[in-house]
Each structure stands twice: as C-alpha cells, then as structure tokens.
Amino acid sequence: MNPVSHVLFTVAEAAERLRLSQAAIYEMVRQGQLPAVRVGPRKGAIRIRASDLDNCLEPVPIETQAVKVRPRPAKVKLRHIRI
C-alpha cells in the first residue's frame, strides 16, 4: 500500500473534496457506493480512505438515451381570473 491510501478523510472533508453535500456522502456510504470505516468507540466516527475517494472520481460510462421532446401544452386563457 502506498502512503496515500492510509490518509483518512472525515465526511466533511470528503464532501468538500468531491464538491457534494455531507448528506450525499452519508447516503453514498449507507448505500455502499462509497466504502468507509468507523474509528473509535461505540459506533465510531466515519472515515473515508483517500484511495476510495479517488475511485469515486474515475470516469464511469454513461449510456446515452434518446431524449424525448414533449410538446408544449397549449396556452389556456383563464377567463374567470382577472388580473
């Protein structure tokens, strides 16, 4: 292991680095999308390895889908409302 993989970030630091909210980081950890470790007694504080954050930044292929264009709804004149 290289020394960078031993660096641990708090949720706030990880959120800042990925430019996401802390809630988004917690959700990614909860869903298993972002590996994390707990440090300390009881439940412990959540810490995220630098290498795991770097893996989140790797490009992921996005499937392109045809965009469906919806026609605009017709303008409706509301006669019963006076402005």
PDB file of N, CA, C and O in Angstrom, chain B, residues numbered from 101:
ATOM      1  N   MET B 101       0.831  -1.180   0.000  1.00  0.00           N
ATOM      2  CA  MET B 101       0.000   0.000   0.000  1.00  0.00           C
ATOM      3  C   MET B 101       0.874   1.241   0.000  1.00  0.00           C
ATOM      4  O   MET B 101       1.899   1.309   0.679  1.00  0.00           O
ATOM      5  N   ASN B 102       0.440   2.216  -0.779  1.00  0.00           N
ATOM      6  CA  ASN B 102       1.202   3.446  -0.770  1.00  0.00           C
ATOM      7  C   ASN B 102       0.716   4.332   0.370  1.00  0.00           C
ATOM      8  O   ASN B 102      -0.381   4.124   0.888  1.00  0.00           O
ATOM      9  N   PRO B 103       1.516   5.316   0.764  1.00  0.00           N
ATOM     10  CA  PRO B 103       1.146   6.152   1.910  1.00  0.00           C
ATOM     11  C   PRO B 103      -0.160   6.916   1.716  1.00  0.00           C
ATOM     12  O   PRO B 103      -0.843   7.209   2.697  1.00  0.00           O
ATOM     13  N   VAL B 104      -0.521   7.244   0.490  1.00  0.00           N
ATOM     14  CA  VAL B 104      -1.746   7.995   0.242  1.00  0.00           C
ATOM     15  C   VAL B 104      -2.971   7.186   0.644  1.00  0.00           C
ATOM     16  O   VAL B 104      -3.967   7.757   1.089  1.00  0.00           O
ATOM     17  N   SER B 105      -2.913   5.858   0.492  1.00  0.00           N
ATOM     18  CA  SER B 105      -4.070   5.029   0.823  1.00  0.00           C
ATOM     19  C   SER B 105      -4.357   5.009   2.320  1.00  0.00           C
ATOM     20  O   SER B 105      -5.447   4.611   2.731  1.00  0.00           O
ATOM     21  N   HIS B 106      -3.386   5.438   3.152  1.00  0.00           N
ATOM     22  CA  HIS B 106      -3.588   5.455   4.596  1.00  0.00           C
ATOM     23  C   HIS B 106      -4.220   6.763   5.070  1.00  0.00           C
ATOM     24  O   HIS B 106      -4.611   6.875   6.232  1.00  0.00           O
ATOM     25  N   VAL B 107      -4.321   7.744   4.188  1.00  0.00           N
ATOM     26  CA  VAL B 107      -4.926   9.018   4.553  1.00  0.00           C
ATOM     27  C   VAL B 107      -6.427   8.812   4.691  1.00  0.00           C
ATOM     28  O   VAL B 107      -7.066   8.239   3.809  1.00  0.00           O
ATOM     29  N   LEU B 108      -6.989   9.284   5.807  1.00  0.00           N
ATOM     30  CA  LEU B 108      -8.421   9.163   6.055  1.00  0.00           C
ATOM     31  C   LEU B 108      -9.038  10.550   6.100  1.00  0.00           C
ATOM     32  O   LEU B 108      -8.479  11.474   6.691  1.00  0.00           O
ATOM     33  N   PHE B 109     -10.202  10.684   5.466  1.00  0.00           N
ATOM     34  CA  PHE B 109     -10.924  11.945   5.445  1.00  0.00           C
ATOM     35  C   PHE B 109     -12.180  11.831   6.288  1.00  0.00           C
ATOM     36  O   PHE B 109     -12.792  10.766   6.373  1.00  0.00           O
ATOM     37  N   THR B 110     -12.557  12.937   6.910  1.00  0.00           N
ATOM     38  CA  THR B 110     -13.848  12.992   7.585  1.00  0.00           C
ATOM     39  C   THR B 110     -14.923  13.131   6.506  1.00  0.00           C
ATOM     40  O   THR B 110     -14.614  13.345   5.334  1.00  0.00           O
ATOM     41  N   VAL B 111     -16.175  13.009   6.909  1.00  0.00           N
ATOM     42  CA  VAL B 111     -17.275  13.173   5.957  1.00  0.00           C
ATOM     43  C   VAL B 111     -17.257  14.595   5.390  1.00  0.00           C
ATOM     44  O   VAL B 111     -17.476  14.790   4.195  1.00  0.00           O
ATOM     45  N   ALA B 112     -16.999  15.579   6.240  1.00  0.00           N
ATOM     46  CA  ALA B 112     -16.958  16.973   5.780  1.00  0.00           C
ATOM     47  C   ALA B 112     -15.831  17.175   4.765  1.00  0.00           C
ATOM     48  O   ALA B 112     -16.024  17.843   3.750  1.00  0.00           O
ATOM     49  N   GLU B 113     -14.668  16.608   5.032  1.00  0.00           N
ATOM     50  CA  GLU B 113     -13.540  16.749   4.105  1.00  0.00           C
ATOM     51  C   GLU B 113     -13.819  16.036   2.785  1.00  0.00           C
ATOM     52  O   GLU B 113     -13.491  16.546   1.714  1.00  0.00           O
ATOM     53  N   ALA B 114     -14.425  14.860   2.870  1.00  0.00           N
ATOM     54  CA  ALA B 114     -14.770  14.111   1.656  1.00  0.00           C
ATOM     55  C   ALA B 114     -15.791  14.878   0.827  1.00  0.00           C
ATOM     56  O   ALA B 114     -15.690  14.931  -0.399  1.00  0.00           O
ATOM     57  N   ALA B 115     -16.770  15.470   1.495  1.00  0.00           N
ATOM     58  CA  ALA B 115     -17.795  16.247   0.796  1.00  0.00           C
ATOM     59  C   ALA B 115     -17.173  17.442   0.093  1.00  0.00           C
ATOM     60  O   ALA B 115     -17.522  17.753  -1.045  1.00  0.00           O
ATOM     61  N   GLU B 116     -16.262  18.101   0.767  1.00  0.00           N
ATOM     62  CA  GLU B 116     -15.589  19.255   0.166  1.00  0.00           C
ATOM     63  C   GLU B 116     -14.744  18.824  -1.031  1.00  0.00           C
ATOM     64  O   GLU B 116     -14.728  19.494  -2.064  1.00  0.00           O
ATOM     65  N   ARG B 117     -14.057  17.721  -0.884  1.00  0.00           N
ATOM     66  CA  ARG B 117     -13.182  17.245  -1.968  1.00  0.00           C
ATOM     67  C   ARG B 117     -13.990  16.834  -3.197  1.00  0.00           C
ATOM     68  O   ARG B 117     -13.572  17.096  -4.324  1.00  0.00           O
ATOM     69  N   LEU B 118     -15.136  16.194  -2.993  1.00  0.00           N
ATOM     70  CA  LEU B 118     -15.969  15.758  -4.111  1.00  0.00           C
ATOM     71  C   LEU B 118     -16.977  16.820  -4.535  1.00  0.00           C
ATOM     72  O   LEU B 118     -17.701  16.646  -5.515  1.00  0.00           O
ATOM     73  N   ARG B 119     -17.017  17.925  -3.784  1.00  0.00           N
ATOM     74  CA  ARG B 119     -17.973  19.008  -4.033  1.00  0.00           C
ATOM     75  C   ARG B 119     -19.416  18.505  -3.983  1.00  0.00           C
ATOM     76  O   ARG B 119     -20.233  18.772  -4.864  1.00  0.00           O
ATOM     77  N   LEU B 120     -19.684  17.767  -2.912  1.00  0.00           N
ATOM     78  CA  LEU B 120     -21.019  17.254  -2.633  1.00  0.00           C
ATOM     79  C   LEU B 120     -21.411  17.701  -1.238  1.00  0.00           C
ATOM     80  O   LEU B 120     -20.581  18.221  -0.493  1.00  0.00           O
ATOM     81  N   SER B 121     -22.660  17.504  -0.883  1.00  0.00           N
ATOM     82  CA  SER B 121     -23.087  17.800   0.482  1.00  0.00           C
ATOM     83  C   SER B 121     -22.676  16.650   1.399  1.00  0.00           C
ATOM     84  O   SER B 121     -22.413  15.535   0.949  1.00  0.00           O
ATOM     85  N   GLN B 122     -22.630  16.948   2.681  1.00  0.00           N
ATOM     86  CA  GLN B 122     -22.327  15.893   3.647  1.00  0.00           C
ATOM     87  C   GLN B 122     -23.416  14.831   3.624  1.00  0.00           C
ATOM     88  O   GLN B 122     -23.135  13.642   3.778  1.00  0.00           O
ATOM     89  N   ALA B 123     -24.659  15.262   3.432  1.00  0.00           N
ATOM     90  CA  ALA B 123     -25.771  14.309   3.363  1.00  0.00           C
ATOM     91  C   ALA B 123     -25.576  13.349   2.196  1.00  0.00           C
ATOM     92  O   ALA B 123     -25.893  12.165   2.311  1.00  0.00           O
ATOM     93  N   ALA B 124     -25.060  13.842   1.076  1.00  0.00           N
ATOM     94  CA  ALA B 124     -24.820  12.980  -0.085  1.00  0.00           C
ATOM     95  C   ALA B 124     -23.729  11.947   0.234  1.00  0.00           C
ATOM     96  O   ALA B 124     -23.824  10.795  -0.191  1.00  0.00           O
ATOM     97  N   ILE B 125     -22.712  12.353   0.968  1.00  0.00           N
ATOM     98  CA  ILE B 125     -21.642  11.424   1.354  1.00  0.00           C
ATOM     99  C   ILE B 125     -22.199  10.351   2.291  1.00  0.00           C
ATOM    100  O   ILE B 125     -21.931   9.164   2.106  1.00  0.00           O
ATOM    101  N   TYR B 126     -22.973  10.768   3.295  1.00  0.00           N
ATOM    102  CA  TYR B 126     -23.583   9.791   4.205  1.00  0.00           C
ATOM    103  C   TYR B 126     -24.452   8.795   3.433  1.00  0.00           C
ATOM    104  O   TYR B 126     -24.429   7.598   3.720  1.00  0.00           O
ATOM    105  N   GLU B 127     -25.209   9.282   2.466  1.00  0.00           N
ATOM    106  CA  GLU B 127     -26.085   8.418   1.675  1.00  0.00           C
ATOM    107  C   GLU B 127     -25.267   7.447   0.829  1.00  0.00           C
ATOM    108  O   GLU B 127     -25.627   6.276   0.707  1.00  0.00           O
ATOM    109  N   MET B 128     -24.168   7.927   0.244  1.00  0.00           N
ATOM    110  CA  MET B 128     -23.311   7.049  -0.558  1.00  0.00           C
ATOM    111  C   MET B 128     -22.700   5.954   0.314  1.00  0.00           C
ATOM    112  O   MET B 128     -22.577   4.808  -0.118  1.00  0.00           O
ATOM    113  N   VAL B 129     -22.320   6.307   1.530  1.00  0.00           N
ATOM    114  CA  VAL B 129     -21.764   5.318   2.469  1.00  0.00           C
ATOM    115  C   VAL B 129     -22.851   4.320   2.850  1.00  0.00           C
ATOM    116  O   VAL B 129     -22.609   3.113   2.865  1.00  0.00           O
ATOM    117  N   ARG B 130     -24.053   4.821   3.159  1.00  0.00           N
ATOM    118  CA  ARG B 130     -25.158   3.946   3.564  1.00  0.00           C
ATOM    119  C   ARG B 130     -25.521   2.957   2.467  1.00  0.00           C
ATOM    120  O   ARG B 130     -25.820   1.797   2.748  1.00  0.00           O
ATOM    121  N   GLN B 131     -25.495   3.413   1.209  1.00  0.00           N
ATOM    122  CA  GLN B 131     -25.857   2.552   0.086  1.00  0.00           C
ATOM    123  C   GLN B 131     -24.704   1.662  -0.372  1.00  0.00           C
ATOM    124  O   GLN B 131     -24.890   0.813  -1.245  1.00  0.00           O
ATOM    125  N   GLY B 132     -23.526   1.842   0.199  1.00  0.00           N
ATOM    126  CA  GLY B 132     -22.380   1.012  -0.170  1.00  0.00           C
ATOM    127  C   GLY B 132     -21.663   1.490  -1.424  1.00  0.00           C
ATOM    128  O   GLY B 132     -20.808   0.779  -1.952  1.00  0.00           O
ATOM    129  N   GLN B 133     -21.996   2.680  -1.908  1.00  0.00           N
ATOM    130  CA  GLN B 133     -21.337   3.220  -3.092  1.00  0.00           C
ATOM    131  C   GLN B 133     -19.958   3.779  -2.760  1.00  0.00           C
ATOM    132  O   GLN B 133     -19.089   3.863  -3.628  1.00  0.00           O
ATOM    133  N   LEU B 134     -19.764   4.160  -1.502  1.00  0.00           N
ATOM    134  CA  LEU B 134     -18.501   4.718  -1.044  1.00  0.00           C
ATOM    135  C   LEU B 134     -18.069   3.958   0.198  1.00  0.00           C
ATOM    136  O   LEU B 134     -18.691   4.097   1.252  1.00  0.00           O
ATOM    137  N   PRO B 135     -17.011   3.153   0.094  1.00  0.00           N
ATOM    138  CA  PRO B 135     -16.549   2.403   1.274  1.00  0.00           C
ATOM    139  C   PRO B 135     -16.061   3.362   2.371  1.00  0.00           C
ATOM    140  O   PRO B 135     -15.450   4.391   2.083  1.00  0.00           O
ATOM    141  N   ALA B 136     -16.339   3.009   3.611  1.00  0.00           N
ATOM    142  CA  ALA B 136     -15.920   3.824   4.744  1.00  0.00           C
ATOM    143  C   ALA B 136     -15.609   2.918   5.925  1.00  0.00           C
ATOM    144  O   ALA B 136     -16.035   1.764   5.970  1.00  0.00           O
ATOM    145  N   VAL B 137     -14.863   3.457   6.877  1.00  0.00           N
ATOM    146  CA  VAL B 137     -14.551   2.732   8.108  1.00  0.00           C
ATOM    147  C   VAL B 137     -15.017   3.570   9.289  1.00  0.00           C
ATOM    148  O   VAL B 137     -15.138   4.791   9.191  1.00  0.00           O
ATOM    149  N   ARG B 138     -15.271   2.909  10.390  1.00  0.00           N
ATOM    150  CA  ARG B 138     -15.639   3.611  11.619  1.00  0.00           C
ATOM    151  C   ARG B 138     -14.454   3.549  12.566  1.00  0.00           C
ATOM    152  O   ARG B 138     -13.854   2.492  12.761  1.00  0.00           O
ATOM    153  N   VAL B 139     -14.127   4.680  13.146  1.00  0.00           N
ATOM    154  CA  VAL B 139     -12.978   4.783  14.033  1.00  0.00           C
ATOM    155  C   VAL B 139     -13.469   5.254  15.398  1.00  0.00           C
ATOM    156  O   VAL B 139     -14.186   6.251  15.491  1.00  0.00           O
ATOM    157  N   GLY B 140     -13.092   4.551  16.445  1.00  0.00           N
ATOM    158  CA  GLY B 140     -13.444   4.985  17.782  1.00  0.00           C
ATOM    159  C   GLY B 140     -14.446   4.073  18.449  1.00  0.00           C
ATOM    160  O   GLY B 140     -14.887   3.080  17.871  1.00  0.00           O
ATOM    161  N   PRO B 141     -14.805   4.425  19.690  1.00  0.00           N
ATOM    162  CA  PRO B 141     -15.729   3.600  20.471  1.00  0.00           C
ATOM    163  C   PRO B 141     -17.160   3.696  19.958  1.00  0.00           C
ATOM    164  O   PRO B 141     -17.517   4.590  19.191  1.00  0.00           O
ATOM    165  N   ARG B 142     -17.951   2.753  20.407  1.00  0.00           N
ATOM    166  CA  ARG B 142     -19.366   2.646  20.044  1.00  0.00           C
ATOM    167  C   ARG B 142     -19.508   2.581  18.534  1.00  0.00           C
ATOM    168  O   ARG B 142     -18.855   1.761  17.888  1.00  0.00           O
ATOM    169  N   LYS B 143     -20.349   3.428  17.962  1.00  0.00           N
ATOM    170  CA  LYS B 143     -20.497   3.418  16.508  1.00  0.00           C
ATOM    171  C   LYS B 143     -19.249   3.952  15.831  1.00  0.00           C
ATOM    172  O   LYS B 143     -18.888   3.488  14.749  1.00  0.00           O
ATOM    173  N   GLY B 144     -18.597   4.902  16.435  1.00  0.00           N
ATOM    174  CA  GLY B 144     -17.373   5.467  15.894  1.00  0.00           C
ATOM    175  C   GLY B 144     -17.636   6.503  14.820  1.00  0.00           C
ATOM    176  O   GLY B 144     -18.718   6.574  14.238  1.00  0.00           O
ATOM    177  N   ALA B 145     -16.619   7.297  14.577  1.00  0.00           N
ATOM    178  CA  ALA B 145     -16.706   8.335  13.555  1.00  0.00           C
ATOM    179  C   ALA B 145     -16.420   7.714  12.192  1.00  0.00           C
ATOM    180  O   ALA B 145     -15.578   6.824  12.071  1.00  0.00           O
ATOM    181  N   ILE B 146     -17.115   8.181  11.186  1.00  0.00           N
ATOM    182  CA  ILE B 146     -16.923   7.659   9.833  1.00  0.00           C
ATOM    183  C   ILE B 146     -15.688   8.316   9.226  1.00  0.00           C
ATOM    184  O   ILE B 146     -15.518   9.533   9.290  1.00  0.00           O
ATOM    185  N   ARG B 147     -14.841   7.496   8.643  1.00  0.00           N
ATOM    186  CA  ARG B 147     -13.662   7.972   7.930  1.00  0.00           C
ATOM    187  C   ARG B 147     -13.618   7.282   6.579  1.00  0.00           C
ATOM    188  O   ARG B 147     -14.002   6.121   6.440  1.00  0.00           O
ATOM    189  N   ILE B 148     -13.140   8.024   5.584  1.00  0.00           N
ATOM    190  CA  ILE B 148     -13.104   7.525   4.212  1.00  0.00           C
ATOM    191  C   ILE B 148     -11.676   7.584   3.708  1.00  0.00           C
ATOM    192  O   ILE B 148     -11.013   8.617   3.799  1.00  0.00           O
ATOM    193  N   ARG B 149     -11.207   6.462   3.172  1.00  0.00           N
ATOM    194  CA  ARG B 149      -9.838   6.396   2.654  1.00  0.00           C
ATOM    195  C   ARG B 149      -9.687   7.272   1.412  1.00  0.00           C
ATOM    196  O   ARG B 149     -10.614   7.395   0.611  1.00  0.00           O
ATOM    197  N   ALA B 150      -8.518   7.874   1.263  1.00  0.00           N
ATOM    198  CA  ALA B 150      -8.231   8.715   0.094  1.00  0.00           C
ATOM    199  C   ALA B 150      -8.352   7.901  -1.189  1.00  0.00           C
ATOM    200  O   ALA B 150      -8.847   8.400  -2.199  1.00  0.00           O
ATOM    201  N   SER B 151      -7.904   6.655  -1.150  1.00  0.00           N
ATOM    202  CA  SER B 151      -7.966   5.813  -2.350  1.00  0.00           C
ATOM    203  C   SER B 151      -9.417   5.538  -2.757  1.00  0.00           C
ATOM    204  O   SER B 151      -9.714   5.437  -3.948  1.00  0.00           O
ATOM    205  N   ASP B 152     -10.323   5.415  -1.776  1.00  0.00           N
ATOM    206  CA  ASP B 152     -11.735   5.198  -2.097  1.00  0.00           C
ATOM    207  C   ASP B 152     -12.361   6.452  -2.704  1.00  0.00           C
ATOM    208  O   ASP B 152     -13.219   6.362  -3.583  1.00  0.00           O
ATOM    209  N   LEU B 153     -11.926   7.622  -2.229  1.00  0.00           N
ATOM    210  CA  LEU B 153     -12.406   8.866  -2.838  1.00  0.00           C
ATOM    211  C   LEU B 153     -11.908   8.989  -4.271  1.00  0.00           C
ATOM    212  O   LEU B 153     -12.646   9.406  -5.164  1.00  0.00           O
ATOM    213  N   ASP B 154     -10.648   8.622  -4.480  1.00  0.00           N
ATOM    214  CA  ASP B 154     -10.086   8.684  -5.834  1.00  0.00           C
ATOM    215  C   ASP B 154     -10.840   7.754  -6.778  1.00  0.00           C
ATOM    216  O   ASP B 154     -11.026   8.079  -7.950  1.00  0.00           O
ATOM    217  N   ASN B 155     -11.273   6.605  -6.278  1.00  0.00           N
ATOM    218  CA  ASN B 155     -12.042   5.672  -7.109  1.00  0.00           C
ATOM    219  C   ASN B 155     -13.387   6.261  -7.512  1.00  0.00           C
ATOM    220  O   ASN B 155     -13.910   5.945  -8.581  1.00  0.00           O
ATOM    221  N   CYS B 156     -13.952   7.117  -6.659  1.00  0.00           N
ATOM    222  CA  CYS B 156     -15.220   7.772  -6.990  1.00  0.00           C
ATOM    223  C   CYS B 156     -15.044   8.755  -8.141  1.00  0.00           C
ATOM    224  O   CYS B 156     -16.002   9.067  -8.849  1.00  0.00           O
ATOM    225  N   LEU B 157     -13.831   9.239  -8.324  1.00  0.00           N
ATOM    226  CA  LEU B 157     -13.572  10.234  -9.357  1.00  0.00           C
ATOM    227  C   LEU B 157     -13.255   9.622 -10.709  1.00  0.00           C
ATOM    228  O   LEU B 157     -13.124  10.343 -11.698  1.00  0.00           O
ATOM    229  N   GLU B 158     -13.131   8.293 -10.766  1.00  0.00           N
ATOM    230  CA  GLU B 158     -12.853   7.644 -12.043  1.00  0.00           C
ATOM    231  C   GLU B 158     -14.060   7.763 -12.949  1.00  0.00           C
ATOM    232  O   GLU B 158     -15.198   7.650 -12.493  1.00  0.00           O
ATOM    233  N   PRO B 159     -13.816   7.993 -14.249  1.00  0.00           N
ATOM    234  CA  PRO B 159     -14.948   8.136 -15.165  1.00  0.00           C
ATOM    235  C   PRO B 159     -15.767   6.859 -15.270  1.00  0.00           C
ATOM    236  O   PRO B 159     -15.230   5.751 -15.275  1.00  0.00           O
ATOM    237  N   VAL B 160     -17.053   7.038 -15.351  1.00  0.00           N
ATOM    238  CA  VAL B 160     -17.983   5.927 -15.494  1.00  0.00           C
ATOM    239  C   VAL B 160     -18.729   6.135 -16.803  1.00  0.00           C
ATOM    240  O   VAL B 160     -19.248   7.225 -17.046  1.00  0.00           O
ATOM    241  N   PRO B 161     -18.795   5.104 -17.660  1.00  0.00           N
ATOM    242  CA  PRO B 161     -19.516   5.291 -18.917  1.00  0.00           C
ATOM    243  C   PRO B 161     -20.998   5.541 -18.662  1.00  0.00           C
ATOM    244  O   PRO B 161     -21.632   4.866 -17.851  1.00  0.00           O
ATOM    245  N   ILE B 162     -21.522   6.512 -19.365  1.00  0.00           N
ATOM    246  CA  ILE B 162     -22.928   6.861 -19.223  1.00  0.00           C
ATOM    247  C   ILE B 162     -23.633   6.456 -20.505  1.00  0.00           C
ATOM    248  O   ILE B 162     -23.232   6.840 -21.604  1.00  0.00           O
ATOM    249  N   GLU B 163     -24.685   5.675 -20.344  1.00  0.00           N
ATOM    250  CA  GLU B 163     -25.454   5.263 -21.512  1.00  0.00           C
ATOM    251  C   GLU B 163     -26.274   6.449 -21.997  1.00  0.00           C
ATOM    252  O   GLU B 163     -26.983   7.097 -21.228  1.00  0.00           O
ATOM    253  N   THR B 164     -26.160   6.710 -23.267  1.00  0.00           N
ATOM    254  CA  THR B 164     -26.949   7.810 -23.817  1.00  0.00           C
ATOM    255  C   THR B 164     -28.287   7.265 -24.284  1.00  0.00           C
ATOM    256  O   THR B 164     -28.369   6.197 -24.891  1.00  0.00           O
ATOM    257  N   GLN B 165     -29.298   7.998 -23.996  1.00  0.00           N
ATOM    258  CA  GLN B 165     -30.637   7.614 -24.404  1.00  0.00           C
ATOM    259  C   GLN B 165     -31.220   8.742 -25.239  1.00  0.00           C
ATOM    260  O   GLN B 165     -30.884   9.912 -25.056  1.00  0.00           O
ATOM    261  N   ALA B 166     -32.082   8.375 -26.142  1.00  0.00           N
ATOM    262  CA  ALA B 166     -32.736   9.388 -26.954  1.00  0.00           C
ATOM    263  C   ALA B 166     -33.593  10.257 -26.047  1.00  0.00           C
ATOM    264  O   ALA B 166     -34.340   9.754 -25.208  1.00  0.00           O
ATOM    265  N   VAL B 167     -33.478  11.532 -26.223  1.00  0.00           N
ATOM    266  CA  VAL B 167     -34.242  12.469 -25.414  1.00  0.00           C
ATOM    267  C   VAL B 167     -35.614  12.642 -26.043  1.00  0.00           C
ATOM    268  O   VAL B 167     -35.732  12.990 -27.218  1.00  0.00           O
ATOM    269  N   LYS B 168     -36.631  12.401 -25.261  1.00  0.00           N
ATOM    270  CA  LYS B 168     -37.997  12.571 -25.751  1.00  0.00           C
ATOM    271  C   LYS B 168     -38.397  14.031 -25.550  1.00  0.00           C
ATOM    272  O   LYS B 168     -38.354  14.558 -24.439  1.00  0.00           O
ATOM    273  N   VAL B 169     -38.775  14.648 -26.616  1.00  0.00           N
ATOM    274  CA  VAL B 169     -39.199  16.039 -26.551  1.00  0.00           C
ATOM    275  C   VAL B 169     -40.708  16.073 -26.407  1.00  0.00           C
ATOM    276  O   VAL B 169     -41.437  15.535 -27.240  1.00  0.00           O
ATOM    277  N   ARG B 170     -41.163  16.705 -25.353  1.00  0.00           N
ATOM    278  CA  ARG B 170     -42.592  16.817 -25.117  1.00  0.00           C
ATOM    279  C   ARG B 170     -43.103  18.091 -25.783  1.00  0.00           C
ATOM    280  O   ARG B 170     -42.463  19.139 -25.695  1.00  0.00           O
ATOM    281  N   PRO B 171     -44.233  18.005 -26.437  1.00  0.00           N
ATOM    282  CA  PRO B 171     -44.790  19.235 -26.998  1.00  0.00           C
ATOM    283  C   PRO B 171     -45.271  20.142 -25.872  1.00  0.00           C
ATOM    284  O   PRO B 171     -45.723  19.674 -24.827  1.00  0.00           O
ATOM    285  N   ARG B 172     -45.165  21.428 -26.101  1.00  0.00           N
ATOM    286  CA  ARG B 172     -45.615  22.376 -25.088  1.00  0.00           C
ATOM    287  C   ARG B 172     -47.137  22.353 -25.007  1.00  0.00           C
ATOM    288  O   ARG B 172     -47.820  22.249 -26.026  1.00  0.00           O
ATOM    289  N   PRO B 173     -47.648  22.447 -23.817  1.00  0.00           N
ATOM    290  CA  PRO B 173     -49.109  22.482 -23.696  1.00  0.00           C
ATOM    291  C   PRO B 173     -49.641  23.776 -24.287  1.00  0.00           C
ATOM    292  O   PRO B 173     -48.980  24.814 -24.250  1.00  0.00           O
ATOM    293  N   ALA B 174     -50.827  23.697 -24.821  1.00  0.00           N
ATOM    294  CA  ALA B 174     -51.453  24.871 -25.409  1.00  0.00           C
ATOM    295  C   ALA B 174     -51.738  25.894 -24.317  1.00  0.00           C
ATOM    296  O   ALA B 174     -52.071  25.538 -23.187  1.00  0.00           O
ATOM    297  N   LYS B 175     -51.603  27.176 -24.672  1.00  0.00           N
ATOM    298  CA  LYS B 175     -51.904  28.217 -23.699  1.00  0.00           C
ATOM    299  C   LYS B 175     -53.405  28.244 -23.462  1.00  0.00           C
ATOM    300  O   LYS B 175     -54.199  28.220 -24.402  1.00  0.00           O
ATOM    301  N   VAL B 176     -53.765  28.293 -22.237  1.00  0.00           N
ATOM    302  CA  VAL B 176     -55.171  28.323 -21.871  1.00  0.00           C
ATOM    303  C   VAL B 176     -55.466  29.704 -21.294  1.00  0.00           C
ATOM    304  O   VAL B 176     -54.803  30.166 -20.365  1.00  0.00           O
ATOM    305  N   LYS B 177     -56.458  30.335 -21.858  1.00  0.00           N
ATOM    306  CA  LYS B 177     -56.843  31.639 -21.357  1.00  0.00           C
ATOM    307  C   LYS B 177     -57.853  31.431 -20.243  1.00  0.00           C
ATOM    308  O   LYS B 177     -58.919  30.853 -20.456  1.00  0.00           O
ATOM    309  N   LEU B 178     -57.518  31.897 -19.079  1.00  0.00           N
ATOM    310  CA  LEU B 178     -58.392  31.740 -17.929  1.00  0.00           C
ATOM    311  C   LEU B 178     -59.297  32.969 -17.844  1.00  0.00           C
ATOM    312  O   LEU B 178     -58.899  34.013 -17.326  1.00  0.00           O
ATOM    313  N   ARG B 179     -60.490  32.834 -18.347  1.00  0.00           N
ATOM    314  CA  ARG B 179     -61.419  33.962 -18.421  1.00  0.00           C
ATOM    315  C   ARG B 179     -62.003  34.338 -17.058  1.00  0.00           C
ATOM    316  O   ARG B 179     -62.405  35.481 -16.842  1.00  0.00           O
ATOM    317  N   HIS B 180     -62.045  33.403 -16.175  1.00  0.00           N
ATOM    318  CA  HIS B 180     -62.652  33.667 -14.879  1.00  0.00           C
ATOM    319  C   HIS B 180     -61.711  34.382 -13.915  1.00  0.00           C
ATOM    320  O   HIS B 180     -62.130  34.794 -12.833  1.00  0.00           O
ATOM    321  N   ILE B 181     -60.452  34.533 -14.292  1.00  0.00           N
ATOM    322  CA  ILE B 181     -59.489  35.208 -13.428  1.00  0.00           C
ATOM    323  C   ILE B 181     -59.163  36.573 -14.050  1.00  0.00           C
ATOM    324  O   ILE B 181     -58.778  36.656 -15.216  1.00  0.00           O
ATOM    325  N   ARG B 182     -59.317  37.611 -13.276  1.00  0.00           N
ATOM    326  CA  ARG B 182     -58.994  38.950 -13.761  1.00  0.00           C
ATOM    327  C   ARG B 182     -57.732  39.437 -13.063  1.00  0.00           C
ATOM    328  O   ARG B 182     -57.570  39.300 -11.850  1.00  0.00           O
ATOM    329  N   ILE B 183     -56.878  39.989 -13.841  1.00  0.00           N
ATOM    330  CA  ILE B 183     -55.606  40.482 -13.303  1.00  0.00           C
ATOM    331  C   ILE B 183     -55.586  41.992 -13.355  1.00  0.00           C
ATOM    332  O   ILE B 183     -54.603  42.611 -12.948  1.00  0.00           O
TER     333      ILE B 183
END
